[in-house]
Amino acid sequence: MERRALIALALSFVVFMAFMYYGEMTKRPAAPSAVSQKAPAPQAVPAPPAAAAPGGPPAPAPVKAASTRPAKDVVVETPSYKAVFTELGGRLKSFQLKKYKDRLPYEPIYHFKLGPVGFEVDRYLDPAANGLKPKDLVREGGANELPLTLSWAGKTLNLPGLDLCEASTSALTLQAGDKGALKFTSVSPEGLTLVKTYTFKGDSYGFDLAVQVTNNTGQPLDGQLNLDLSENFAVEDAARFHFLGFNGSINNKLEDQKSGDLKEPKTYTGKVEWAGLDEGYFLTAIIPESVKSWVTLSEAPKAPMVASVRTPVEALAPGQAAQFSYVLYFGPKNLDDLKPLGLSRAVNFGWFDFLGKPLLTFLSWLERYSFNYGWAIVILTILLRIVFWYPNHKSYKSMKDMAKLQPKVAKLREKYKDDKETMNKELMALYRTFKVNPMAGCLPMVMQLPVFIALYNVLGYAIELRHASFIPTLPFTNIVWLADLSAKDPLLITPIIMGATMFLQQKMTPSTGDPTQAKMMMFLPLIFTFMFLNFASGLVVYWLVNNVLSIAQQHYTNKYLT
C-alpha cells in the first residue's frame, strides 16, 4: 500500500506539472518575426457563407483621397492615456497609457546565457532621469495597418478606409468625469460619405464609436462595413510566456488564435460579444452593437495580425443613411477596468479561474495595506498555510506513522514476495491494526492543488504584478534584483534558495518507501529549481515562503505533536 501512496503522490505531482506545462504552452507566443516599417496591407478575408452574411468581396484596391492636403494629427488626452488620431482614415497612430511604462530603467552590466538558463546583472537607473516612455498600444510603422481602419467592401464599390477625413477639432483634453467627442468625416470620389464619431470619457479606457454611412453615389449599394484592429506585440512581451493573438467571445464562447500560427484567413460567425487582440497584459477590443456582425482574422507574412469586425449593409438606396455603433477598449487587462464593459472574461486564469480571480482581488486588497505586492504575496502565503495547517499536519503525521511501520512492511514483503495477493492482504491488515491510512499523506496535497495552480496563473500573468517591485535592488547596491515580480529573478537568487529549501524539506520528510525510491525523490528539488529559474519572481517568492513555512510546521509536528 505504501507503493500506492507513492504512486498517488507521483500522480499528483504529474497532474500539477501538466497543468503548469499546459498553461505555459497555451500562453507561449510563437517566435516573433521581423516587421518591416511598411509592411503590406493584409489581404481581403472572405466573408462567411451566404446564410450567415453576404458573400466576401474581392480585396479592395487603393483609391486616391478626395483631397491632397497633408493629413493632420488630433490628440485626445485624459488622465489615463494620450491618443493620437490621424485624419488619414480617422485611425489611431498612437495610444499611450500614462500609468504603465514600456520598460523599467535598467542598464545592462553583464549577461550570461546557457541554453534556457540566463543570468543577468543590470544597474537600476533613476526613472526620472531616463525619460521612460509610456506603454503604447499601437505599433510604430506599417501605416496601412493602423487600428480602427474603417473600410467599405461591396459588389460595386470598395474603399480601403484611407480617405482623408475632416476632423471636428484639432485637440481634445478631458479630465475625470468629463465627456468629449471627436468626429471624422470623409467623402469618397464616388460619393459615399463616412462619418466616424468617437466619444471619450475622462475616467475610462473604453470609448464609443458611432458610424454613419450615407449613400450619395446615385445608385443602390450593398456590402459590408469593416472595422479593424491590428496587433501591437512588442519584442519584450513576445519573449515572455504569454498568449499573444486574437481573443474574443463568440456565441458566449471564448475563442483564441495565437499570433504566428494563422496560415490562412479565419472567420468566426455568430453573435460577437467582443473581439480583441490580446498582448498578455493589455487588450484592444471591439464590442459591436449589431448582432449580425462576424469576425475575420488575417495575418500576412511579416505583418501584424488583423482582426476585422464585419457588419453587413443591405440595400442602401441613394440618399439613404445607415447607423452603426461600437464600444472600443484600449487598455490594461485589469478587472476593474474591464468589468464595466463586459470584458472580464478577457482575464482568464485557466481551469481554476473561479479561484484565481478572488485570490487576485484579495492579493490586491493586501497590497493596499502592505508596502508592495511582494509583501502582499508573503502575507497571502502565510494565511493560506494557516488555512491548510490541519490537513498538512495530518499529512506529516501520517507519513511519520508510515515510516515507523517500514520494518514490519519490509518483513511482510520479504515473506510474501512470491505471493502478491497474500502480501497485499497482510499489508492491509497491518495498516488496520495500527490505524494508518497510506493515502492520508497525499490527500492534503490533492486538496491544495487547485489553489496552487490558481496562484501559479495569477502570479505569473496578472497585470497587477507587471513592473511591481518587491526588493528592487540588492541591499546597499544599485544592482537590479526583484524589481519586477512578473519577470524572473535576474540574479537567480530566489529560485536557488527555493531549491535548497525543497531539499531540506525532502530530507525532513519521513521515508515511506524503499531506499531506491527515496533517492529518486531527492531529485525533485533539482527539477523544480531548474524549472523555476525562468518563472515569474512573484511565483518563486510564493513557493519559497511556502517551503519555509512548511519546514517550520513539519519541524513543529515532528517534535511536539507526534
N, C-alpha and C positions, 0 to 999 in steps of 0.2 A: 504493500500500500504506500510505503514511502516513495516508491518509484512513481506511483500515480500522482502523488503530491508534487514530486519534482517535475513530472510531465505537465501537470496543471500550471505550475509556476512558469515553466518554459513557454507554454501556450499563451499565458497572459502576457509575457514579455513579447512574444511574436506578434500578438494582436496589437499591442501598443506600438511596436515598431512599424507594423503595417499601416496603422493609422497615420503615423508621422510621415512615413515614406509616401503614402498616398497624398497627404496634404502637400508635401514638397513637390511631387510630380505634377499635381494639378495646378499648382501656383507657379511652377518654374517656367520662365519665359523661354521662347526659342532664342537661338543665338542672334543677336541684333545684327542687321546688315547695314552697311554704309548707306546713307541717304544723300543724294545729290542736292545741291542748293535749288535746282529747278527740276524736280522730278516730274515725270509725265503725269498728266491728268489721269485719274482712274478710268478704266473702260466702263462703258454703259453696262448696267446689270439688267438682265431680262426680268420682266415682270412675272408674277406668278400666273398660274393658269387662269383662263377666262372666267372660271367660276368664282375665283377669289378677287380678281382685279383685271383691269384692261390689259391687253397684250403689251409686252415690253417694246418700247420704241428703239430705233437704232441709236447708236452713240451720237450725241449732239455735236455738231460742228461749231467751232468758234465763230461768233459773229462780231462785227465791229460795234463799238459803243455808239450811242446816239450822239455823244459829244466827245470832243477830243481834248478838252481841258484836263489838266492834271487832277487826279483823284486826291481829295483831302482826307486827313485823318480826323476822327472825332473821338475825344477822350471822355469816358464815363468813369467817375471816381466816387467811391463810397468808402466808409471806414474799413471795409474788409477787402476791397480789391480795386485795381485800376485796369479798366478795359479800354482797348484801343480798337475802334472800328475803322474800316476804310470805305470810302464812297464807291470803290470798285466792287459792286455787288452787295454793299451793306453787310460785309462779313467781318469776322474777328481777325485782327492781326496780332493781338496780344491780350492775355488775361492774367494779370499778375496778382497773386494772393499776398496781401500785405502781412498777414500773420504767419506765413510759412516761408522759410528761406530755401533757396535752391540747394544749398550745401552748407556745411559747417566750416568755420575758418581754420583749416588745417594747412600746415606746411610740411611736406614730406622730408624726413631726415634719412631714414633707412627702411627699405622694404625688401623682404626676403620671401620668396615663394617656392615651395617644393610640392609640385602636384596640387592637391586640394588644400594643402596647409600653407597659410600665409602669416607672416609675422611682420607687423608694421609699426614703425616708430615715427610719429608725427609730432610736430610742435603746434600747440594751440595758440592761435593769434587773437589779437584784440578784434572782436567783431566790428566795433565802431570804426576802427581804422582801416578795415579791409573792404569796405563797400560791398557787402554781400548782396546779391541780387534776390529779389523775391521769387518764389516759385511761379513760373509761367506755364499755363496750361495750353498754350499754342506753340507749336514747334516753329522755330525760325526756318526761313527758306521755304521753297515749294509754294509759290504764291497761288498756284491753281488748286491747292489742296487746303486752303484756309477753311476753318469750320464755319458753319451757318451759311454755307452757299445755298442759295435758293434757285433752283432751275426748273424750267418747264420742258416737258417732253411729250410730244403729241404726234399724230399722224401727218399733219401738215406743217407743224411748226416746232422747232427745237431751239431753246435758249439755254445756254450753259450757266447763266447766273452771273456773268461777268460784266454786265452793262454798267455804265457809270450812273450812279444814283445822285439825287439831290438830297442832302441831309437837312433836317429841320433846324439843327443847331450845330455850333462848332465845338461845344463842350457841355458837359453836364456833371455837376457836383452835388452829391446828396449826403445828408447827414442821417444818423439813425432816426428812423421814424418817417423820413421823407420818401416821396414817390416822384418819379420823373419819367418822361417819355422821350424817345428818340425815333424819328421817322426817316426812312429812306424811300425815295420814290424814283422809279426808273420806267422809261417808256422805250420799248424796243422799236427798231426801224419798221417793223411790221405793224406796230400799233398796240401790242399787248402791254398793259400797264400793271406793274407790280408795286405794291406799297407794303413795306415791312415796318411795323411799329413795335419797337421794344419798350417795355415798361419795367422800370427798375425800382427796387426797394432798398433803402439805405441800410437795412439790417438783415439782409438775406443774400445768400449766394444764388438763389433762384430768381429768375426774371421771366416775364411773359413775352411772347411774340405773336402778334396778330398780323395776318397776311390778307391783303385784298387783291384779288386778280380781276382785272376789268378787260373785257374783250372789245377793243376798238379797231380790230383788224378788218371789219367789214364782212367777215364770214364766220360761220359757226366753228367753234373749237371744242375739241375734247382731248384729253390726255391725262397727265399726272403731274403733280407738284412734288418736287423732291427737295427735302431739307437734309443737308449733310453734316456729319461730324467727321473730323479726321483726327487720328491718334497723335498723341504727344508723349512718346515714351523715351525719356532721357536715358543715356548710357548708364548713368549712376543707378537708376531704378531697374534697368534691364539686367544689371548684374546681381540683383537680389533674387531671392526665391519667391517672387510674387507672380500671381497670374496677371498677364498683360494681354488685353484684347477686348473683344466685344462681350458685354454683359447686359442682359436685358430680361424683362418679364413679358413673355408672350403667352396669351391664354392662361394667365396666372401660374405659369411655369417658368422657372429660371432657366435661361439659355445662355451658353457662353461659347466663345470661339477664340482660341489662342492666336495671338499675333504671330505671323510667320508660318502658320500651318494651313492657311487658306489657299488652296491650289486653283480654285475657280469660284466665280461668284456664288453666293449662297443666299437663299431667300427664306424668310420666316413669315408665314401668313397667319392670319387670325387676329384676335384683339391684342393690340400692342399697348400694354400698360405703360411701359417705358423702354427706351433703347439707349444704351450708353457705351462709352469706351472707358474701360477700367485700367487705371495705372497702378493698381495696388493700394496706394494711399489716397489717390484722387480720382474723381469721376467727372466726366462730362456726359450729360444725358438730355434726351428729348422725351417729353411726355406729350403725345399728340391728343388732341381732343376728339378727332374723328375716329370712329370705331372701324372705318373701312381701311385704315392705313395698314401698310405692311412694311417690312424692313428688309433691305438687301445689304450684303456685305461684299466689298471688293478689295483686293489687295494686289496692285500691280507690282512687278519686280522692282526692288529698291525704292518703293514708295510706301507711304503710310497706309494703314488700313482705313477704309472709309465706310462708315455706317450711314445709310441713307433711309430716312423715313419717307415713304412714298404714299401719296394720297390721290386717289382718282378724282378727276374733274370731268363730268359728263355733260355734253350738250350745252356749252356756254354760248348763248346766242350773241350776235353783235350788240354791243352796248350793255350787255349784262355783266354783273359783277358777282363774285363768289368770295366768301369769307372763310378763313381757316385760323385755328388757334393752337398754340403750343405753349407748354411751360418748359423752360430750359434750366439746367443746373450746371454750373461750373464751380467746383469747389472740393473741399476735403471730404473723405468718407467718414464723416463724423455723424453719429446717430442723431445728435441734437439738431444738426442742420438738415439731415435727410428726412427725418420723420414727418415734418410738416408738409412735405411734397409727396409723401407716399413712396419714398425711395429707400426705406430702412432695410429692405431685403438685399440691397446692394452690398451691405456689410454682412458677410456670412462666415461663420466660424466652423463650418463643416458639420459633421453628423451631430455634434453636441452643441449646436448653435444656441439651443434653448438654455444651456448652462453658461455658454461663453458670454452672451450679452449681459445677463445680470452680474456676472463676475467683473466684466469691464466697467459697468456702472458703479459697482461697489469700489473697484480699484480707483476710479476717478474721484469718488467721494473721499476715499482715504487720502488721495493726493492733496486735496484742499487743506487737510489738517496736518500734513507732514511736510517735510522740506521739499521733497520731489517724488517722482514716480519710483525711484529706486527704493526709498524708504517705504513707500506705499506697498511695493511688492514684498518687502521684508515683513511688514505688518500683516499683509494678507496671508502670507505663508504661515506665520505663527498662528493666526486664527484658524486656518484650515487644519493645522496639526492638532489644535485643541478639539476641533470638531471630530477628527478621526483618532483621537487619543485612545479611546476604549477599543475600537477594532484593532488598532495597531498593537495595543497591549496584549490582546488575546492572541494575535498572530505571534508575537515574540514568545509568549508563554507556551504556546503550542509547539513552536519549534524547539524550545528547550526541553519540553517533555518528550518530544520525539527523539532528541539527542540522547536522553537518559536511557531510552529503550533500545538504542542501537546494538549493544552487546547481545541482548536477547534476540533481536531481529536477525543478527548475523548468525547466531546458533541455529535458528529455525531455517534460514536459507541454506545453511550447510547441511542440515539434517535432511531436508526435503528437496535438495537441489534437483533430484530426478523426478519429482512429483509436484508439478506446478500447482495443480488443483488443491492438493492437501496443504501445500505451503501457504497458499492464499487464505484458506480456511483457518489455519493456525494463526496467521498474522492478524486476521480479523478478530479472532478470539482474544489474542494478546491485547489489541487496542481496546476492546470492550472491557477487559479485565482492569486495565489501568486508566480507563475513561479518557482515551486520547483520540482525537479526530485528525487524521493525516491531512485533511483538506483545510483545516482551520487556519493554517499558516498562509494559504493562498487566497482565501475568500476576501479578506480585507483589502488585498491588492486589487482584486477584481472590482470591488465596490468603489475604490478610489480612481479607477482607470478613467471613467468619463470626465471626472474633474481635471485630472492631469492632462488629458487630451484637449479639453476645452481651454485650459490655461495655456497649453502649448500654442494653440492657434491665436489666442488673444495676445499673448506676449510677443508673438512673432509677427503679427500682421496688423494690429490696431494702430491707427494713425496717432493716437494719443502718445504712443511710445516713440514716434518718429522725432529724432533730434531732442528727445527728452534725456537729460543727463542725470547721473547718479553721483559719481565722483569724476568730474570732467578731466582732471589731470592727476598724475601721480603726486602724492603729497610732497610739497616743497620743490616741485618742478613745474615746467610747462609742457610736459610730455603727455599727449592725449591718452586717456585711459577709457573710462566708462562715460564718455561724453554723449553717446547716442545709444540708448537702450534697444533700439530697433536694429542696430548693427552689431556685428560680432565684436568681441573684446580684441582690439588690435594687438595687444601685448600677450594674449593667450593666458593671462594670469588666472582668471576665474575658472575657465574650463579645466586647467591643470589642478587647481586646488579642489575643484569638484571631483575630479577623478581620484584624488588622494582620499577624500572623504568617503567615496564609494568603496575604495579598497579597505579602509579601516572598518567601515560598516560590514563589509563582507567577512573580514577576519573575526568580527564580534558575533556574527550570526552562527548559532549552533549548527553543526553539520548533521543533516538528517539522511545522508546518503553515503555511498562508499567513497573512499579517498579519491578515486579517479574522477568521479562526478564533482566532488568538491573542488578539485584542481581546475576542472573545466569552468566551473562557476567563477573562479577567480579571474578569468579573462574578461568578464563583463565590465569591470571598471575601465579596462583599457579600451574596449569597444566603445563604451559610452563617451569616454574622454575624446576619442578621435572624432566621433560624430558631433560632439558639442563644440568643437573648435570653431566651426563656422556658423553656429546657431546665434540668434539674437542674444545679446548680452543680458537683456532683461529676463529671458527664459533661463539662462545659465545661473543668474543670481537667484532666481526662484529655486532651482534644483539644488544649488549649493546650500542655501539656507535650510531647505527641507532636509537635506542629508545631515547637516549639523544637528538639527532638532531631533532627527531620527536616531542619531548616535546617542544623544543625551537621554532620550526616552528608553532606548534599548539598554543603556548602562543602568539607568534607574530601575528598570524592570528586572534585569538580571540580578541586581544587588539587593533590592529591597522587597520585591513583590513575588518572588518565586522561592 
